[in-house]
Amino acid sequence: MIFERVVRPGLFRLGGGDAETAHEWTLRRLAALSGRPAALAALRSAYAVAAPRRAFGLDFPNPVGLAAGMDKNGVALPAWPAMGFGFVEVGTVTAHAQPGNPRPRLFRLPESTAVINRMGFNNDGAEALALRLAGSRPLGVPLGISLGKSKVTPLDQAVEDYLTSYRALRGHGDYFAVNVSSPNTPGLRELQDREHLDALLAALVGEKPVLVKIAPDLTEPAIAELLRVCLDRGAAGVIATNTTLGRDGLTGSDVSRAGEAGGLSGRPLTGRTRDVVAFVHRETGGALPVVGVGGIVDPDDAKRLFDAGASLVQLYTGFIYRGPGLVRAVARSARR
Ligand SMILES: Cc1cc2nc3c(=O)[nH]c(=O)nc-3n(C[C@H](O)[C@H](O)[C@H](O)COP(=O)(O)O)c2cc1C
């Protein structure tokens, strides 16, 4: 409640209401806090909830993770478990450092509890992340690393690009997420096709669990084909889903923002995510663990994803609107 009444209004006013200014300010504050053990301990005692799970060979203190894209460069790592997250996914990082798309590129749609972003994988590059992680203390919760394709790399050299990142980072992540579903890198989603994905997984699957993050805009036959590749190549699981190119579910004055290019997340994605999670679970007979992400704005949304077969869940947009209280509430509702 304090978050929604006091913290959020302040954050949403920063930078004249520019969403990325608020994001940068928050990350700076969390990075500073990450070096203060007493502050971390205070947060932990307020937010950490035990609801242990085991998935793809890893132990999770609770099944609620931070979704990729929030802390792309891993600058505030200790803050996330202190705010109750049971795992953290950093990235998406690319082999080459890159600036992403021109600003503004992040837009809040508050009446719809949604966000549109076209960040375009702005990140310091895989090498920089590896250096940062090499200098960090162990996180205490599983760390996932999301890998994407550099914008300058043509699609037919994508495998080598992902491999470059993977080689730099393989000693630092507990699992790797292959992001082939961001709508903001031209051509990237084609890597979800059978041949591309087969080559990518053949190169990456090995010592660490590799999960494939999929788009909510795929048809069921396309998802079924992708799942066969994942099973054949030994992927450890699927992360469903990334942001959507669809614009259903916007309400009030947010409707006027529908023309903004980029991926939509938050409440408009809740139903579609549930359908995709249920489909993946059904289609694989539960053989492939699913991380459910998309439109979790209250604990019931997460409960429905668990009921649909998700082993774990992740939050992004819900965390922007509800803060760490949402992490705690979802983790509590997952206790059994
Ligand atoms: C600003 C922003 C940046 C994102 N960046 C990434 C990213 O780098 N890699 C990725 O796999 N997903 C990224 N995502 C997608 C989220 O991880 C998540 O899949 C999606 O937003 C749906 O979850 P939500 O409705 O809880 O936000 C991003 C989302 C937002 C809003």
PDBQT file of the ligand as one rigid body, heavy atoms in Angstrom, charges set to zero:
ROOT
HETATM    1  C1  LIG A 401      10.904  -2.479 -20.462  1.00  0.00    +0.000 C 
HETATM    2  C2  LIG A 401      10.939  -3.950 -20.736  1.00  0.00    +0.000 A 
HETATM    3  C3  LIG A 401      12.117  -4.531 -21.157  1.00  0.00    +0.000 A 
HETATM    4  C4  LIG A 401      12.170  -5.900 -21.408  1.00  0.00    +0.000 A 
HETATM    5  N1  LIG A 401      13.348  -6.468 -21.794  1.00  0.00    +0.000 NA
HETATM    6  C5  LIG A 401      13.406  -7.809 -21.997  1.00  0.00    +0.000 A 
HETATM    7  C6  LIG A 401      14.633  -8.425 -22.339  1.00  0.00    +0.000 A 
HETATM    8  O1  LIG A 401      15.688  -7.781 -22.445  1.00  0.00    +0.000 OA
HETATM    9  N2  LIG A 401      14.632  -9.766 -22.538  1.00  0.00    +0.000 N 
HETATM   10  C7  LIG A 401      13.503 -10.534 -22.400  1.00  0.00    +0.000 A 
HETATM   11  O2  LIG A 401      13.556 -11.750 -22.573  1.00  0.00    +0.000 OA
HETATM   12  N3  LIG A 401      12.326  -9.965 -22.058  1.00  0.00    +0.000 NA
HETATM   13  C8  LIG A 401      12.261  -8.637 -21.855  1.00  0.00    +0.000 A 
HETATM   14  N4  LIG A 401      11.072  -8.063 -21.498  1.00  0.00    +0.000 N 
HETATM   15  C9  LIG A 401       9.878  -8.930 -21.373  1.00  0.00    +0.000 C 
HETATM   16  C10 LIG A 401       9.616  -9.365 -19.936  1.00  0.00    +0.000 C 
HETATM   17  O3  LIG A 401      10.681 -10.138 -19.440  1.00  0.00    +0.000 OA
HETATM   18  C11 LIG A 401       8.309 -10.184 -19.880  1.00  0.00    +0.000 C 
HETATM   19  O4  LIG A 401       8.461 -11.372 -20.640  1.00  0.00    +0.000 OA
HETATM   20  C12 LIG A 401       7.100  -9.438 -20.407  1.00  0.00    +0.000 C 
HETATM   21  O5  LIG A 401       7.162  -8.066 -20.062  1.00  0.00    +0.000 OA
HETATM   22  C13 LIG A 401       5.787 -10.021 -19.903  1.00  0.00    +0.000 C 
HETATM   23  O6  LIG A 401       5.731  -9.997 -18.491  1.00  0.00    +0.000 OA
HETATM   24  P1  LIG A 401       4.971  -8.822 -17.668  1.00  0.00    +0.000 P 
HETATM   25  O7  LIG A 401       3.583  -8.715 -18.236  1.00  0.00    +0.000 OA
HETATM   26  O8  LIG A 401       5.020  -9.268 -16.237  1.00  0.00    +0.000 OA
HETATM   27  O9  LIG A 401       5.756  -7.580 -17.897  1.00  0.00    +0.000 OA
HETATM   28  C14 LIG A 401      11.001  -6.693 -21.247  1.00  0.00    +0.000 A 
HETATM   29  C15 LIG A 401       9.811  -6.098 -20.812  1.00  0.00    +0.000 A 
HETATM   30  C16 LIG A 401       9.762  -4.740 -20.543  1.00  0.00    +0.000 A 
HETATM   31  C17 LIG A 401       8.476  -4.128 -20.085  1.00  0.00    +0.000 C 
ENDROOT
TORSDOF 0
